[in-house]
């Protein structure tokens, strides 16, 4: 390990792959911590625009990109002489993007995976994709309740850095941590990663409930019982139960389900109001990962077979033309349950 | 046990003590389930008003009280020939109220405790107070994310009925459960009761954060880490950890922290905006239990000694004149932590 990798508060050279809101907010935070940061965009025109305007108009409007931040769409040498790489690419584009950059990415430096989702068809999570495409083992997952615009405005935020090897998680903690961003470490990277992916399905359910005109009681029930389902799936896939009570589980779920900024909540809300999914998807340019994730979770759970009634109803509403009202009826008329035995 | 106490879906004679919003919503729900319900108010004038107007103007405005609902402030015979008693009195008035009614309350019927809080000075919870004042053992706790106005509008809601003896919890489940109100049972009455009490302290913290102009990330952190503290305290006091991940823990906490209807959130919000606690309390007639509970939790934790940094800062802001900004500073500048080990 170099001094930087040990997490000394010295200057590191860091590469952030992905010019979305979260990638940009991460880059800004690392810049203000005094590191030497490169932000990579897959589009050369957009990279040129960001370079000249010092704004990320599409994904993080209103925030000035500091002069110290290097912006590039360069493919051949972008990874040269970096101490760590943050990967912040939407899950469905992750494999093709890192494969394209593979030759420039140094093999020995830490990778930090910040994508949230499950890959279509393969049903793989971002760290699995990175491991396969880049032949890496040591990957840290960064997740938690962290709207990009709030992080870039330096509003207090907490996240989790999770890695099988705690040294890597502590390295990320040290890169970032300041009085506005608290980073907790964890060893359960699988649980942290799953929480970030599956919460988007529950956020759609919360949106549907709000779109139907239901209230805080309904939403609290969906979030609470939704976390029970996520935990069941996670434990069946080898994650630790406690992780889902943490920032990357419950914390991120709460934000996604109660914030009107959330793209997934919005899709659900519009479905609850009676719009067709195809019309909603046609009318928006941003990615609501939960639509795809609801399908992946359904497929993933075929082999595991745990009880996930809310996710099941979201799948039925989005992909089987079940009406939102009928779905609520199915949920509320289930047999009476005992809570505690039911929690795992 | 009578047929009614066994939970057969026949008509029970039920007494609801307390004319607040939640007591009234419970009475209405029991009425529509076909039971014979008496709602008791401690004020004879107000009981007379409710009887003649069929409205609970102060505590559940806009909702019609059905003709079938008996309303009374009578003290001597109100408890005669009832099959079960719901106690929905604010915690600080609970002891004096049930002591006053003691002679009329039959000793053998189930009591259902719906109050949330910790008694000043004694640091006792509602079921302890009932046990002491009425010499009862078998008490069921009813709790969960349940804004009264939403329940009375029949918006989908979930709650927990918890009793050491599961028969009692199932009895309550059967009294209530319908397609708009799901009742889960639990054996951990202490955990269910503690969750409902301590959440109000965390709701004040969430309000302070919002009042300071912070965002969703901050609130999610407070709710998530707040639940960790509640769980720690609960486990130290003999409750089960899982209970706090359920509807009466996490579920109720989410609602109280994210809803602008919440009185405790509102107190915190005004503190965060810079108002003095004494001015806030002077300007409102409703009870924000969390102000008192923050003191009780502080006292209660003296003997137990678990780490409760958020509750500690709420106490300091409300009762030791610490500024809200300074409190946030203290929270965000704590030493770096590992999440999972830290969760209990």
Interface residues (C-beta under 8 A of the other chain):
Chain A: X145 X146 X147 X150 X151 X153 X155 X156 X157 X158 X160 X166 X170 X173 X174 X177 X179 X180 X182 X183 X184 X185 X186 X187 X188 X209 X213 X214 X215 X216 X217 X218 X219 X220 X221 X223 X224 X225 X227 X228 X231 X240 X242 X243 X245 X246 X247 X250 X251 X252 X254 X255 X258 X259 X261 X328 X329 X332 X333 X334 X336 X337 X338 X339 X340 X342 X343 X344
Chain B: X145 X146 X147 X150 X151 X153 X155 X156 X157 X158 X160 X166 X170 X173 X174 X177 X179 X180 X182 X183 X184 X185 X186 X187 X188 X209 X213 X214 X215 X216 X217 X218 X219 X220 X221 X223 X224 X225 X227 X228 X231 X240 X242 X243 X245 X246 X247 X250 X251 X252 X254 X255 X258 X259 X261 X328 X329 X332 X333 X334 X336 X337 X338 X339 X340 X342 X343 X344
